[in-house]
Amino acid sequence: MNKRTIKTVERRLLKTMMEDERQLRLLLETETNGVPDRQLDGLMVKIEQLLGRIMINQNKLMLLQDLV
């Protein structure tokens, strides 16, 4: 297998994961000032989307490492 291609794919996945984690941390630090949970649907959806993207990229990385 081409090690250079593998490293490039790994770096790309890790870079994407790091960016998603940074965005997730910002959302988790968002001050809601006592707003009821039912009014925070948009925030919750965005957090869940980021968690899903991180999970998918982790799975891709693990699969790539298993194949190598």
Summary of the structure (lengths in Angstrom):
residues: 68
radius of gyration: 16.1
end to end distance: 7.7
largest distance: 54.0
contacts: 148
relative contact order: 0.17
helix: 82%
strand: 0%
